[in-house]
Amino acid sequence: ITDFSRASLNAELRRLKGFDEQLAYLDSTKLTREAQFDYRLLQSTIRSEIFSFEQMESYTRNPMTYAQAMDLTQYIKRDFAPLAQRVKSIIAIQKQTPLLFSAARMNLQPVLPRPLIETAIDIAEGQMAFLEKDLPVGVQPVGDAALLAEFEAANRIALTEVSNYIAWLKSERLTKANNSYPLGREKFREFMRLTEHVDLTPEQILELGLAELKAEQQRFAEAARLIDPNKPAIDVFKAVQKDHPTAEGLLPDTRQNLEAIRSFVAERDIVTIPSEVRIRVEETPPPFRRTSFASMDAPGVFETNATEAYYYVTPTELEWPENQKEEWLTAFNYYTTDIVTIHEAYPGHYVQFLALKDSRASRLAKIASSYAFGEGWAHYTEQMLLEEGFPPGNDDAEHKLRAAKYRIAQSDEALLRLCRLCCSIKMHTQGMSVDDATKFFMDNCYYEEKTARQEAVRGTFDPGYLNYTLGKLMILKLRRDWQAQEGARYSLQRFHDELLRYGAPPVPLLRERMLKEPGLWPEIL
């Protein structure tokens, strides 16, 4: 487990700054084109880490850092080593939890942003549930009584420490909390420049986002009119959401539709799928259910043993009242679930992971990933696959109705990401409150209050969630430019295969690899 002591953190910051100074001494103009690409990737990765230390203050202002540090799920879901060896690793980590949370209490400032404290408490409570229920079940098959007894003792230590951390956050930090989460305009601009090589002002990005939001709302309304011209668009979508699986059928239905979507991608030559290994659809592990609707969990790109990849879907909870279960399942209506599957699996995150693993990109390029590229690609594929004819079918009235339902579901996902972009900038640079952001989500992507507030709170600690939309728009611009460059040689599959072969770099850097005309490189949007 990471050593979060002040001495360790100071040493790591010195190490990063030392690397940054060494890179700055290099004459990058003498490097090959490929080496220059890696040089800039490494430099931006290091400087982003320094920014996280010094400007985001991840170790002194964000209690989530420590709540997330003891993630043991990999040790029971991935067979990267014999179970006995993995259980010994779990025990070793759990024995270090007193040091972890002691460091948290030493490092965290007396006054912290309220949304970050509340989210850290939520995460820690999820960890408690995992330690109490799921982890003991996961280690039980080891069958060694002495090892299990040692695990039980270590697990009690971990449970006590997590419980004490929750109590400390509530009594010592929540009572003094404020709303000092905004980065501010200059830090926000520096954040985008360092992490994504985007040198635009927050105002320029926001102006683009608001224009796209208005256009997407019109597309949402147009799809609704195709379904039922006599009802308001939001009422039409709510009716579409009622067509959902049962709680028991959620995972089986998702698995079945996943394979159909994969077949469509392969048969229509959308992108090369480099492997026949299928992604596994499973329930989201308990520690992450409070902050995740659906997600993809792939192994490390250099992993050779535990190569399983998981598409996680968050189920209803047994203790929920029926109305809460129904509300949750509406979000998993058949149309939205397929859009999410496109995003998470085919041809979204999972295909990108397979391409990354299969590519000839350097080792550095395989691990230095851009938020805007990864989420932008996955979000881009939602729209792109519908434009390419998904769902397949005859051109009759029934199919047109079904296609319109997919279109409104995809538009709803796009509206969410556009609201994230707008609220990220407004919250971090223009004084928007969590309450105001909640209302913005309710008014502009038609979310209910509870879900809208979750989205608003996420923006306080994840300003980069604007990158879903920003990355998608940059990829669309790159596609247009690359198509103009390639002319008759262009095909969608060629573009996608070329896009995915360089790793997952910031899109502005990718433009320099894919476009021959340097004059086009700065035109990212």
Helices and strands as residue ranges (DSSP letters): H 6-25, G 28-30, H 33-54, H 64-67, H 73-77, H 83-95, H 97-107, H 114-129, I 130-134, H 135-139, G 140-142, H 145-168, I 169-173, G 174-176, H 185-196, H 202-227, H 233-241, H 250-267, E 280-283, G 286-288, E 294-297, E 310-313, H 322-330, H 334-344, H 349-358, H 363-367, H 371-387, H 397-429, H 434-444, H 449-461, G 463-466, H 467-486, G 487-489, H 492-500, H 507-514, G 518-520
